[in-house]
């Protein structure tokens, strides 16, 4: 669905308390939620017209309402899927310690493109001896450099390592600020 407005970030902030209060059953129902066939056909028609620049003012307003509703559902579904993943890890351990699901949720971040990811570099920092973390950062940086060189001609894989490089640099920059 093409976005004709920029309300997603606002919706996500507003929905955070709702997503924190979801129980397992509600999360499962949210994951299954989708538009009925008639509504989906209308959304598809409006999306096509939006992409062609052919929406009337009334259709644009209607389409923006659908987009906002779709964003709302997508945000809640992403949070529900995260809960589902966490619920599937009842005995997850790191260094012999059980994961606290609430702590793991704190490591979920959103990238600038809106995708969720686990901030594992912060987890390593909090779970290891402080004297080891600079070594970890050096090894991490070296691994990224090697992989960028190795996959320079494979665009799909290279893009992932370019993202990883940005994540590494941003994490190191935050550390130096604090």
Secondary structure, DSSP 8 states (H G I E B T S, - for coil): ---SS--HHHHHHHHHHHHHT--HHHHHHHHH----HHHHHHHHHHHHHHHHT---HHHHHHHHHHHHHHHHHHHHHHHHHHHHHHHT-TT-EETTEE--HHHHHHTEEE-TTS-EEE-HHHHHHHHS-HHHHHHHHHHHHHHHHHHHHHTTT-HHHHHHHHHHHHHHHHHHHHHHH-
